[in-house]
Amino acid sequence: MHTVFWAPRFAVVYFLAALAAVVLFSAIGANMAIVAPLILALIGMGVAVLIRSRTVRS
């Protein structure tokens, strides 16, 4: 586990989920105000994972 950079992979999953939400809600023509909190939460979690992986080294 020490040789695998797992944190960026988790962050990419969050960022791709946010992108998928934008694409999905744009495709169905929904109001983006509905999905905005979800997108912001996913992006925030991705950034938090990246920051945590930079500050915590074991």
C-alpha positions as CSV (number, residue, x, y, z in Angstrom):
1,M,0.0,0.0,0.0
2,H,3.0,2.3,0.5
3,T,4.0,2.1,-3.2
4,V,0.5,2.8,-4.6
5,F,-0.7,6.4,-4.8
6,W,-4.2,5.7,-3.6
7,A,-5.3,9.2,-2.6
8,P,-5.2,10.7,-6.2
9,R,-7.2,7.7,-7.4
10,F,-9.9,8.4,-4.8
11,A,-9.9,12.1,-5.7
12,V,-10.3,11.3,-9.3
13,V,-13.4,9.2,-8.5
14,Y,-15.0,12.2,-6.7
15,F,-14.1,14.5,-9.6
16,L,-15.5,12.1,-12.2
17,A,-18.7,11.7,-10.2
18,A,-19.1,15.5,-10.2
19,L,-18.5,15.7,-13.9
20,A,-21.0,12.9,-14.5
21,A,-23.6,14.7,-12.4
22,V,-23.1,17.9,-14.5
23,V,-23.4,15.9,-17.8
24,L,-26.4,14.0,-16.6
25,F,-28.3,16.9,-15.3
26,S,-27.4,19.0,-18.4
27,A,-28.6,16.2,-20.7
28,I,-32.0,15.9,-19.0
29,G,-32.4,19.7,-18.9
30,A,-32.8,19.9,-15.1
31,N,-32.2,23.0,-13.1
32,M,-28.5,23.2,-12.0
33,A,-29.5,24.7,-8.7
34,I,-30.8,21.3,-7.7
35,V,-27.5,19.5,-8.3
36,A,-25.1,22.3,-7.4
37,P,-24.8,21.2,-3.7
38,L,-23.9,17.7,-4.8
39,I,-21.3,18.9,-7.3
40,L,-19.7,21.2,-4.7
41,A,-19.7,18.4,-2.1
42,L,-18.0,16.0,-4.5
43,I,-15.4,18.5,-5.6
44,G,-14.8,19.5,-2.0
45,M,-14.3,15.8,-1.0
46,G,-11.8,15.3,-3.8
47,V,-9.8,18.4,-2.8
48,A,-9.9,17.3,0.8
49,V,-8.5,13.8,-0.1
50,L,-5.7,15.5,-2.0
51,I,-4.9,17.9,0.8
52,R,-5.0,15.1,3.4
53,S,-2.7,12.9,1.4
54,R,-0.2,15.8,1.1
55,T,-0.2,16.6,4.8
56,V,-0.3,13.0,6.3
57,R,2.6,10.7,5.5
58,S,2.9,7.4,7.2
